Amino acid sequence: RQYEGVSSSYCVCPPGRPLFKYVESCQARMFSQSSVVCECNATHCDSVGRVTLPAVGHYLSFLSSEAGSRLHREQGQVQRNSTGTALRITLVPEQKYQHIKGFGGAMTDSAAINILSLSAGAQDQLLRQYFSPEGIEYNVVRVPMASCDFSTRLYTYADSPGDYGLLNFSLAEEDTHMKIPLLHRAQALSARPLSLFASAWTAPSWLKTNGALIGKGSLKGQPGDKEYKTWAQYYIRFLEEYEKHNLSFWGLTTGNEPTAGELTNYSFQALGFRPEQQRDWIAMDLGPALHSSRYAKTRLMILDDQRLLLPYWAKVVLSDTHAARYVHGIGLHWYLDHVAPAKITLGTTHDLYPEYFLFGTEACSGWTSFDRGVQLGSWKRAEDYASDIIEDLNNHVTGWTDWNLALDQGGGPNWVKNFVDSTIIVDHSRDVFYKQPTFYSMAHFSKFLWEGSQRVGVSTSGHSALESSAFIRPDGSAALIVLNRSDAEVPFEVWDQTVGFLPSSAPPHSILTLLWNRS
């Protein structure tokens, strides 16, 4: 029974039965934006809980909206006949597309600092929200190799000049005291193995043409030379050191934003690669190093940069058989998606190289000069996330990784003051954290699209404001995610020929996930 103003639901049980506490609701707080954040502390946090589907003939819906719903759950009845609603979304399961890998965020130095700034109880609460079966079940974590802009200092793992044998290679305190313990705690909370992937921002300065960790600079020499071979071995050493801490990696990228290191006066850590250099480094150095190590099955993703660079970058690297044999996928950042149509970039790349997966490796809000930093309660940013994810999924992308798992109210720390937003914002002075609307955007995908889910076709009876994507999950159940960015409510029905008609409606400015058993 739900009581007004009470943050939990309780069942009133027969005598002698224990009082059982159900899932807690959002402790809503309004700041200066159009929607609310949900405040959490060591003892209270809203949670979607474990989800069990009802029998065939019923469906579940989960709603988040600008008006304040946060994964609000309802159960509906499948109808035998059409409701006559003007808009029909038809599931087309015989049209089969990519399988999902997963969703998650990045354990940067800054994310770790913010999580660890909370009390032990609030830390556990935050990690549960992301990784546990009661939370939104992230299964992917990006791990920066050494420092990036979301660090409090500049460092690599091999800062001794001339150490080509990497004899002095060692992880930093940020790894051993912060990131690694938190990754272990996240894994302990998760019901399934986490898929970690690593990205390096820069090589040690003594390997680089500019002699610095920041700015315009690439590796000295040419692919095949000792600098390139040392840089390849650096990746192997990283994997070895993390393995000593019982952490293994599903994937690696060839390096964060290789085009950044081609820009004059670039303000933070970068390592420039042109696609031809990346191709030859993979073919001559990184590929063979991985292949001859015990990490040969680690998935290697090229690019790790804007999709605007596709399909050109993929053509340069993957048309070379010597490089392509070591590559598994293509990593994508979301920052210039608005000027890079998905069909021209992602669609064309998939058509050319269907055996290589496409995977979102970084995204955040608040990165532009005209819309900078944290906005507590921004629903527009939640819609931007959901729209980009749906567009990516509808163009063969297999997963989507948010940037920092947690930042402070200023959008940091960031040593170069490149402050941005995050799905969770920490206020350590009050020992609380705020789950942003973007947290719930991510949840509508991460919670319900299990690894192995396969995207299937949908057809719509007419033009509408709705954006959607449909999936058959590994257990045969169906999931449909619907985004309404318009100011009007949009009634619709879903037709699945195996079960019937699902009557539904998308409120203005809302995200909706529908789930149902098909047999």
Buried (B, 14 or more C-beta within 10 A) or exposed (E): EEEEEEEEBEEEEEEEEEEEEEBBBBBBEEEEBBBBBBBBBBEBBBBBBEBEBBEBEBBBBBBBBBBBBBBBBEEBEBBEEEEEBEBBBBBBBEEEBBBBBBBBBBBBBBBBBBBBBBEEEBBBBBBBBBBBBBBBBBBBBBBBBBBBBBBBEBBBBBBEEEBEEBEEBEBBEBBEEBBBBBBEBBBEBBEEEBBBBBBBBBBBBBBBBBEBBBBBBBBBEEBEEEBBBBBBBBBBBBBEBBEEBEBBBBBBBBBBBBBBBBEEEBEBBBBBBBBEBBBBBBBBBBBBBBEEBEBEEBBBBBBBBBBBBBBEBBBBBBEBEEBBEBBBBBBBBBBEBEEBBBEBBBBBBBEBBEEBBBBBBBBBBBBEEEEBBBBBBBBBBBBBBBBBBBBBBBBBBBBBBBBBBBBBBEBBBBBBEBBBBBBBBBBBEEBBBBBBBBBBBBBBBBBBBBBEBBBBEBEEBEEBBBBBBBBBBEEEBBBBBBBBBBEEEBEBBBBBEEBBBBBBBBBBBBBBBBBBBBE
